[in-house]
């Protein structure tokens, strides 16, 4: 990889789970990282990034920026060669999906890329999209050629009322492509990661990834998990993908970044193997009919349509483009899950075994 260390790079949403590892790797490469954050005065949020910066050759500089404020990224982007646009809310428990998910995703992307259009030095933009921009429901797999999700597939089943997070990622990525095609100063490379797991730079991250691993150990899911497939990638592998997308000459287009085609029962089994004696990790699956019946009462995200179109469906994506064009390698599923779970224990978010 040919990395020019003289010009800074911008990371939007630098306080986030995925961005934390991206910033760490960039600092390890000796780069000047412009970290755009909502509140640069909040010491709790910056503590972990500061720790990383102290132990790495690169330099971090903080800039205040909000996705929804026009012109907000001007100072942060000045003189940058690369923009990593990771900021976008990843949460499912929302009251107003338009305001809480779609606006920051789509308008935020537009805002960041409009700034890139004004900054001559920006030559590459890496957008952290998602596999959620490829599919809305697992049932969509049946409509794909060869029953596998590839970079050619777009999510057409999500909407504001159904899988709103996936909808937000779809319209945001579409906005990015539209804007990229309307100019010629910078190249867009999109990453489409599946569910991200693995220890965070900040053990107290608020990304939905943390809720999922926590709920597998705190008893929330002790009666069982749905038989539902999804893809999974380690947060550290995803950080490598960001660097490759930014600095490899041939990086282009959309890129599925997903280490494993897996499902909830396999995820639980991998955790059970190491932690099952001390933690109420689910051992069985909840039948689809029961989830259909009670799902909406347990969790408003588990609507009957979500249950119908996802439970008892496998998930399969083809990550071969990432291996071929980005030289990606993926660590074992076990490492991502068990190390993430251990971080939950070490940081006191799951009870230490033997203590009440
Ligand atoms: P995260 O930890 O919640 O990070 C989201 C970041 O976006 C935070 O830094 C947050 O800032 C920032 N943000 C949200 N609203 C903002 C606003 N209005 N203005 C400025 N910044 C704002 O989630 P994550 O899991 O790291 O997700 C990062 C990216 O990866 C997202 O684009 C997400 O869609 C994508 N992704 C994640 C996964 C996954 O499984 N985690 C999978 C596929 C794709 P604050 O810290 O101030 O809240």
Boltz pocket constraint, residues with backbone or C-beta under 6 A from the ligand:
constraints:
  - pocket:
      binder: B
      contacts: [[A, 12], [A, 13], [A, 14], [A, 15], [A, 16], [A, 17], [A, 18], [A, 19], [A, 37], [A, 38], [A, 39], [A, 65], [A, 66], [A, 67], [A, 68], [A, 85], [A, 86], [A, 87], [A, 88], [A, 89], [A, 90], [A, 104], [A, 128], [A, 129], [A, 130], [A, 131], [A, 169], [A, 192], [A, 193], [A, 194], [A, 195], [A, 196], [A, 197], [A, 205], [A, 206], [A, 207], [A, 208], [A, 209]]
      max_distance: 6.0
